[in-house]
């Protein structure tokens, strides 16, 4: 899956921060960091790897062959289940989520990197939420598929159906496709998603930057995910991914070993949000990401 912003053409609303807002904003940034230090953790892969060590061509070939074999076996069973369950979109999504927990975890393990997930308790399947994550590598998609709670709908660009096998699987699973080049169509998709989320008590996993970062640094957030939060009043859960851009750099054919940390921060209440301050709320969440990411992934400050 290659999730995108709900609407990459929506303009960024300016932040109008008042002096009274600053203590609250600082507390919002510091509190999740303190909470994460005592959070429940999950680990996958070696405890620690030597950064930058590239996988050999033979190792890559063997890993890909094993992964394809496992996926082929799963596909036969899962696609059959999805076809049988066509009348129930919610059930198809849950089947896709359960499958993703297995296949996403396997793909991450096969990458050869070390993954540490902090704050696992904030990925709560009993509470619908909007999960927002930064996007610096294709591996982020694998991580999202692995970690998304059961009952989560994905959001991807409409071209996803052109991807052999995976695109058809994504479509059959009932996830949403949007036309990110058409603002009117994207807004219409947003309303459809809001209705779907409300009807089935679903969560949403989305990448608010709109597209993958070129250098791993955080890009400005688009407003689609936060407009969805405003409409649904679901809490927003930041999922901060650090180090994946070193594991699979953009344009690289072979993977490199890296130590990747995924920090799931506490849910942010949206019930008091207002349309006129949406840009400010989005900026505050973007600041949370910037505060949590390591120095080489923080956005560059403008002169």
C-alpha positions as CSV (number, residue, x, y, z in Angstrom):
1,X,0.0,0.0,0.0
2,X,1.2,3.5,-0.8
3,X,-0.9,5.7,1.4
4,X,-1.2,9.4,0.5
5,X,-2.8,12.5,2.0
6,X,-6.5,12.8,1.8
7,X,-5.9,15.8,-0.4
8,X,-2.5,16.8,-1.5
9,X,-3.9,20.0,-3.1
10,X,-5.4,21.4,0.1
11,X,-3.5,24.5,1.1
12,X,-1.7,24.6,4.4
13,X,-3.5,26.9,6.8
14,X,-1.2,29.4,8.6
15,X,-0.5,28.9,12.2
16,X,-1.6,31.9,14.3
17,X,-0.1,31.1,17.7
18,X,-0.9,33.4,20.6
19,X,1.3,33.8,23.7
20,X,-1.4,32.0,25.7
21,X,-1.0,28.9,23.4
22,X,2.7,28.4,23.9
23,X,2.7,26.8,27.4
24,X,0.0,24.4,26.2
25,X,1.9,23.6,23.1
26,X,5.1,23.0,25.0
27,X,3.3,20.7,27.5
28,X,1.8,18.8,24.6
29,X,5.2,18.2,23.1
30,X,6.9,17.2,26.4
31,X,4.1,15.0,27.8
32,X,4.1,12.3,25.1
33,X,7.9,12.1,25.2
34,X,7.8,11.5,29.0
35,X,4.9,9.0,28.6
36,X,6.8,7.1,25.9
37,X,9.7,6.4,28.2
38,X,7.5,4.2,30.4
39,X,5.5,2.8,27.5
40,X,5.1,-0.8,26.6
41,X,7.6,-1.9,23.9
42,X,7.6,-4.4,21.1
43,X,10.7,-5.7,19.3
44,X,11.3,-7.4,15.9
45,X,14.5,-8.5,14.4
46,X,18.1,-8.4,15.9
47,X,18.4,-6.4,19.1
48,X,20.8,-4.1,17.3
49,X,22.4,-3.9,13.9
50,X,25.5,-2.2,12.4
51,X,24.0,0.8,10.6
52,X,24.5,1.0,6.9
53,X,25.5,-2.6,6.2
54,X,24.0,-3.5,2.9
55,X,22.4,-6.9,2.4
56,X,24.3,-9.0,-0.2
57,X,22.7,-9.8,-3.5
58,X,22.4,-13.5,-2.5
59,X,20.8,-12.6,0.8
60,X,18.3,-10.3,-0.9
61,X,17.4,-13.0,-3.5
62,X,16.8,-15.6,-0.8
63,X,14.8,-13.2,1.3
64,X,12.6,-12.2,-1.6
65,X,12.1,-15.8,-2.7
66,X,11.0,-16.8,0.8
67,X,8.7,-13.8,1.1
68,X,7.1,-14.4,-2.3
69,X,6.5,-18.1,-1.5
70,X,4.8,-17.2,1.8
71,X,2.7,-14.5,0.2
72,X,1.7,-16.8,-2.7
73,X,0.4,-19.4,-0.2
74,X,-1.4,-16.7,1.8
75,X,-2.9,-15.1,-1.3
76,X,-4.8,-18.2,-2.4
77,X,-6.5,-18.5,0.9
78,X,-7.1,-14.8,1.7
79,X,-8.3,-13.8,-1.8
80,X,-10.8,-16.6,-1.7
81,X,-12.1,-15.4,1.7
82,X,-12.3,-11.8,0.4
83,X,-14.4,-12.9,-2.6
84,X,-16.7,-14.9,-0.3
85,X,-17.1,-11.9,2.0
86,X,-17.8,-9.3,-0.7
87,X,-21.2,-8.3,0.8
88,X,-19.5,-7.2,4.0
89,X,-16.9,-4.4,3.6
90,X,-16.1,-4.3,7.3
91,X,-15.4,-8.0,7.4
92,X,-13.1,-7.8,4.4
93,X,-11.2,-5.0,6.1
94,X,-10.7,-7.1,9.2
95,X,-9.5,-10.0,7.2
96,X,-7.0,-7.7,5.5
97,X,-5.9,-6.3,8.9
98,X,-5.3,-9.8,10.3
99,X,-3.4,-10.8,7.2
100,X,-1.4,-7.6,7.3
101,X,-0.3,-8.4,10.9
102,X,1.3,-11.6,9.6
103,X,2.6,-10.5,6.2
104,X,3.7,-7.0,7.3
105,X,5.6,-8.4,10.2
106,X,7.3,-11.0,8.0
107,X,8.3,-8.3,5.4
108,X,9.8,-6.1,8.1
109,X,11.7,-9.1,9.6
110,X,13.0,-10.1,6.1
111,X,14.4,-6.6,5.7
112,X,17.2,-7.4,8.1
113,X,16.8,-4.3,10.2
114,X,16.1,-4.0,13.9
115,X,12.7,-2.6,14.9
116,X,11.7,-1.2,18.3
117,X,8.1,-0.1,18.8
118,X,7.4,2.1,21.8
119,X,3.9,2.9,23.2
120,X,2.2,-0.2,21.8
121,X,-0.7,0.3,24.2
122,X,-1.7,3.4,22.1
123,X,-2.5,1.1,19.2
124,X,-5.8,0.2,20.8
125,X,-8.2,-1.9,18.6
126,X,-11.1,-1.2,21.1
127,X,-11.0,2.5,20.4
128,X,-11.4,3.9,16.9
129,X,-8.8,6.5,16.1
130,X,-7.0,8.3,13.3
131,X,-3.4,7.1,13.1
132,X,-1.0,9.5,11.5
133,X,2.5,8.6,10.5
134,X,5.5,10.2,8.8
135,X,6.6,8.7,5.5
136,X,10.3,8.5,4.6
137,X,10.6,4.9,3.1
138,X,8.6,2.2,1.4
139,X,9.3,0.2,4.6
140,X,6.9,2.6,6.4
141,X,4.0,1.0,4.4
142,X,5.1,-2.4,5.6
143,X,5.2,-1.1,9.2
144,X,1.8,0.5,8.9
145,X,0.3,-2.8,7.6
146,X,1.9,-4.7,10.5
147,X,1.0,-2.3,13.3
148,X,-2.5,-1.1,12.2
149,X,-5.1,-2.4,14.7
150,X,-7.8,-4.7,13.4
151,X,-10.7,-2.6,12.2
152,X,-8.5,0.0,10.4
153,X,-9.1,1.3,6.9
154,X,-6.1,2.4,4.8
155,X,-6.0,5.4,2.4
156,X,-4.1,5.2,-0.9
157,X,-3.9,6.9,-4.2
158,X,-6.3,5.6,-6.8
159,X,-3.4,4.2,-8.9
160,X,-2.9,1.5,-6.3
161,X,-5.1,-0.9,-8.3
162,X,-2.5,-0.9,-11.1
163,X,0.0,-2.7,-8.8
164,X,0.0,-6.4,-9.7
165,X,-1.6,-8.6,-7.0
166,X,-1.3,-6.1,-4.2
167,X,-3.5,-3.5,-5.8
168,X,-6.3,-6.0,-6.3
169,X,-5.9,-7.3,-2.8
170,X,-6.0,-3.8,-1.5
171,X,-9.2,-3.1,-3.4
172,X,-10.9,-6.4,-2.4
173,X,-10.1,-5.6,1.3
174,X,-12.3,-2.6,1.1
175,X,-9.7,0.1,1.7
176,X,-10.2,3.6,0.3
177,X,-8.7,5.0,-2.9
178,X,-8.5,8.7,-3.6
179,X,-7.6,11.0,-6.5
180,X,-5.0,13.1,-4.9
181,X,-4.7,15.3,-8.0
182,X,-8.3,16.4,-7.9
183,X,-9.2,18.5,-4.9
184,X,-13.0,18.2,-5.4
185,X,-12.8,14.4,-5.8
186,X,-10.5,14.2,-2.7
187,X,-13.0,16.1,-0.6
188,X,-15.8,13.9,-1.8
189,X,-13.7,10.9,-0.8
190,X,-13.2,12.5,2.6
191,X,-16.9,12.7,3.2
192,X,-17.3,9.1,2.1
193,X,-14.6,8.0,4.5
194,X,-16.2,9.9,7.3
195,X,-19.5,8.1,6.7
196,X,-17.8,4.7,6.5
197,X,-15.8,5.3,9.7
198,X,-19.0,6.4,11.6
199,X,-21.1,3.4,10.2
200,X,-18.6,0.7,11.1
201,X,-16.7,2.2,14.0
202,X,-13.4,2.0,12.1
203,X,-9.9,3.5,12.6
204,X,-7.9,5.2,9.8
205,X,-4.2,4.9,9.1
206,X,-2.9,7.8,7.0
207,X,0.3,9.7,6.0
208,X,-0.4,13.4,6.3
209,X,2.7,14.5,4.5
210,X,1.1,13.6,1.2
211,X,4.1,11.9,-0.3
212,X,7.3,10.2,0.7
213,X,10.2,12.4,2.0
214,X,13.2,12.6,-0.3
215,X,15.8,12.8,2.5
216,X,14.0,11.4,5.5
217,X,13.2,14.8,7.0
218,X,9.7,15.6,8.0
219,X,7.6,17.3,5.3
220,X,4.8,19.9,6.0
221,X,1.5,18.2,6.9
222,X,-1.5,18.5,4.6
223,X,-4.9,19.0,6.1
224,X,-6.9,16.0,4.9
225,X,-6.3,13.8,8.0
226,X,-7.2,16.6,10.3
227,X,-10.3,17.5,8.4
228,X,-11.3,13.9,8.9
229,X,-10.6,14.2,12.6
230,X,-12.8,17.4,12.7
231,X,-15.7,15.6,11.0
232,X,-15.5,12.3,13.0
233,X,-14.2,13.7,16.3
234,X,-12.0,10.6,16.5
235,X,-8.8,11.0,18.5
236,X,-5.5,11.4,16.6
237,X,-2.7,9.0,17.5
238,X,0.8,10.1,16.2
239,X,3.0,7.2,15.0
240,X,6.5,8.5,14.6
241,X,8.9,6.4,12.5
242,X,12.6,7.1,12.8
243,X,15.4,5.4,10.8
244,X,13.4,3.6,8.1
245,X,14.9,6.0,5.4
246,X,18.3,4.5,6.2
247,X,17.0,0.9,5.9
248,X,15.6,1.5,2.4
249,X,16.7,4.8,0.9
250,X,14.7,6.3,-1.9
251,X,15.9,4.9,-5.2
252,X,18.0,2.1,-3.7
253,X,17.7,-1.4,-5.1
254,X,19.3,-3.2,-2.1
255,X,18.3,-2.7,1.5
256,X,20.7,-1.7,4.3
257,X,20.5,-2.7,7.9
258,X,19.3,0.0,10.3
259,X,17.9,0.5,13.8
260,X,14.4,1.7,13.3
261,X,12.3,3.1,16.2
262,X,8.5,3.5,16.0
263,X,7.1,5.7,18.8
264,X,3.3,5.6,19.2
265,X,2.3,8.7,21.2
266,X,-0.8,9.1,23.4
267,X,-4.1,9.8,21.7
268,X,-4.9,13.5,21.1
269,X,-8.5,14.5,21.9
270,X,-10.2,16.3,19.0
271,X,-13.7,16.9,20.4
272,X,-13.1,20.6,21.0
273,X,-11.5,21.3,17.7
274,X,-13.0,24.0,15.5
275,X,-12.8,24.5,11.8
276,X,-11.3,28.0,12.1
277,X,-8.4,26.7,14.2
278,X,-7.8,23.5,12.2
279,X,-4.5,24.8,10.9
280,X,-3.2,25.4,14.4
281,X,-4.2,21.9,15.6
282,X,-2.5,20.3,12.6
283,X,0.7,22.4,13.2
284,X,0.8,21.3,16.9
285,X,0.7,17.7,15.8
286,X,3.4,18.3,13.2
287,X,5.5,19.9,16.0
288,X,5.0,16.7,18.1
289,X,6.6,14.7,15.2
290,X,9.4,17.2,14.9
291,X,10.1,17.1,18.6
292,X,10.1,13.2,18.7
293,X,12.2,12.6,15.5
294,X,16.0,12.5,15.6
295,X,18.1,15.4,14.4
296,X,18.6,14.0,10.9
297,X,14.8,13.7,10.3
298,X,13.7,17.0,11.8
299,X,12.5,19.6,9.2
300,X,15.1,22.1,8.3
301,X,14.4,25.6,9.8
302,X,13.8,28.3,7.3
303,X,16.3,31.2,7.3
